[in-house]
């Protein structure tokens, strides 16, 4: 078998066999297939698409290219949640403790933020002393003991995906639905959970710009899960506007704590309840309506917040910061951003607002950049709100005043205005199960 023949076959629009895909993934992972050859095949995938059979095989091969986390010793159904990335998306900090309080075992490996999207690991590390790196034994033991553990990816999961993703980024082949689905699901399969709920973002701040594209990706990932005998559901949620009001690591932890204590912004609460209910429904094998009731109870009785405190304490974090969020270190400087015109806010561009927070130090432009956990943005006005010229629409927080001008300019450009109140759009467009 030759990679040359496999490239030519896919270039001409023919479906590859499982053996041909396995030959490609294994050879590329070992360094036996050149980057130039892999790039040619990726372009053939991009131009001709992947069939369901090709997507499933590619996902399985990438999942098995490294460590496969064995969660069987936990002795119960395990669940995981994944978001395709967004601005102000602190849902894991709310959803994971809630479903753990309901008896679901959450064993989750999360990533760091890059560009305008945030990362759960960065948010958790804004809690003093919190350890995001645990040994495999510590990870499994904590899930057994308290039902919840969220850590950074420390094991060698899906190394083929890491290599292929880097090449896709260099060759303009990132936007292929089959390749995106395989990339996401290979890591989820390798992580070992039996039930997986996906939060597929759509809009200006998401990779999938339209609901139609988000649905294609969702269905592809759900089909992969079914083919691998996992229970999977995907929620298509809005990311034209940032989720919640707080953007930035410590600020987002504070807002998550508010939601777990029955407060917080309505849009964030709605998405968290929906995600948590779907995880509980799949994991506990109960109707979605019953799961929604249980989730609401975990929010109102404080059991979800108690579970978050248990996890933070178990991983060395300062629980007092959760009990009194005023103990989180605050940025030295704050700038109030005022509206330059009157009217209804017709649109708030999530990507621009996320990029504005990066300029303050809340995110990374490159993987090597350091995060300022206290930097960020609090939005006071969002899409649909009526404002007068001079009203405060946001506050910027940074430890260097020189960062404000560029960040403020970009933030203001994210706001669009109209004379009439815009039609309210749904936060959750569709669920694919």
C-alpha positions, 0 to 999 in steps of 0.5 A: 500500500502506498500513500501516493495511491491513497491520495490519488484515490481520494483526489478523484472522489472515491471512498477510502477503505478502513485499511487505507485510512488506518495506513495513513493515520498510523504512518503519519503519526510515526513520521513515516508519511511526509507532511507534504503528502498528509497535506495533499490528502487533507486537501482532498478530504476538504474538497471532496468531503468524508463519507460517514464510514470514512469519518468514523474510521478516521475518528477511531484511528486518531482516538487509538493513536495514543493513550485510551483512558480507562474509566471502568474502575470508577464502577459507574456511568461516566459523562463528559461535556465539550464546547466548540469554543466561545466568549464568556463560556464558563458553562463547565464550571456550572454544569459539571458540579450540578450533574455531579450533585445528581450522582453522575460521575464527571471525569473531564479533561479540559483545554486552555484558551487561545485567541478570542475563546477562553479555556476552562483550565485557565479559569480554574487556575484563577482560583488560588492553589487549584491544581489542574495537573493530577496523576492518573491515579489521583484523577480516578480516585477523585471521581470515585470519591466525590464524583467530579474532577476537571483537569488539564490534558496530561496524558498523550490523548489522540496524538494523531489529531494534534499533528493533523490539526497543526497541519490543517491550520497551515494548509487552510483545511480546518473548515472541513466538517468531517475533519472537525468532527473527527478531531473533537470526537477522537479526543472525547473517545480517548477520554473514556466517558460513556455519555458525551454532551456537546455544546456546538456554538454558532454565530460571530464568535464561533467557528461554525457561523451558521445554524445550518453548518452547526447542525451538520457538525452536530449530526456528524458527531452524534453519528460518530458517537452512535457508531462507537457505542457512546451516548451522545447529544449535541446542543446548538447554542448562540455565540453571536453575543458573549454568554453571560456578562463576565469575560476573563478568567477570575471574572468568569469563575465569579459569575459561575458561582453566582449561577450556582447560587441561584443568581447570574444572567438569564442566558448563561443559566438557560444554557447551563440548565439545558446542558446539565439536563441532557447529561443527566438524562443520558447518564441516568437514563431518565426523561429529559423533563425529569432531568430538568427538574432535578437540575433546577433543584440542584441550583436552588438547594445549593448542592451544585455549589457545594459540589464545586467547593468539594472539587476545588478543595480536593484539588488544593484550591482556596475554597474561601474565594468561592464563599467570598468572591471578593477575595479574588485578586482584582485588576489594578485599573478599570475603565468604564466604556460609554456608548457613543450613540443612543438607540437599541443595541442590534448586535454585539459581535462576540469575536470582537469582544473576545479579542478585546479581552485578549488585548487586556491580557485575559487571553493568549495570542500565541500558546506561549503567552501568559494569562492575566487572570484578573483582566477582562470585561464586564458587559453592562449592555448587550443585544436588545438593550436600549441605551442613551449616549453616554451610558456605561456599556462595559467595564474593562479591567487590566493591570496596565493602563496602556492596554485600554485604548486599543481594547476600548476601540475594538470593543466599541466596534463590536456594537451595532445600533438601530432605532427599533428593538431587534427581534429576540433570537433563541439562545438554544437553537436545536438539540440533536440526540 
